[in-house]
Amino acid sequence: MLDPRKSNALTATIYGKTGSGKSYLAHWIAKKYAKLNKRDRHIVVSTTDLDRDKYLPEFDKISVDEGTPDDLDWGQVLINHPDLYVEMIGLDEQNEHHLDKLSRTVRDMGNCLFMVDESHQLFGRYTDAEGMRYLIRQGRKYAVEWVLASQQPVDVAKEGASQANVLIVFRTEDKAHVERLSKRLEVKESVIRNLDDYEYIIHNAAEGKTERESTNNLTF
């Protein structure tokens, strides 16, 4: 259900607790898209570069922190680095404009896969993240496919949840999260709580399919 060769408008949210396999799956998607040259650009945003070093060493890396110049030309960055891993360190109200500018640049350039790992730390924290919100709402118009991976579905801004055509859920035990996700997946709460390590439920709204799969079947 995640075969990049068949997908032409992937918008996905991936939920699961630390160690569940959600980041592995998100990086696998980015890897496959890049290997197939599915889009002109493949951009991954995360709060750490550990997964980049492990899974996506071929992606160029740029680190963004409080010392990054405000006038960084993201357009030129993406032209120079079509496969890019953006490590955003200590993102807060003082430098969140970098995420906003990057999102707007991705939208304007189009034809891109845009993946945000640990999105509960980056997306949804700021009420004025309009660039990111607009990208999520209107990305398909610009041939932008996006993936948001998060530990906490209740913290991801509503655009991410409502606009996704694919919902992926790994094991989680938080009562509020399980209750919300079970309703969207139309499965019993116990199913989500009892998923094995690296196992997930995937729901494709466009195809009306819900399946149980595992990252053990995915290799880099």
ABEGO torsion letter per residue (X at the ends): XABAAABABBBBBBBEBBGAGAAAAAAAAAAAAAAAGABABBBBBBABAAAAAAABAABBBBBBBAABBAABBAAAAAAABABBBBBBBGBBAAAAAAAAAAAAAAAAAEGBBBBBBGAAAABGABAABAAAAAAAAAAAAAGBBBBBBBABAAABBAAAAAABABBBBBBBABAAAAAAAAAAAGBBAAAAAABBBGBBBBBBAAAGBBBBBBAAABBX
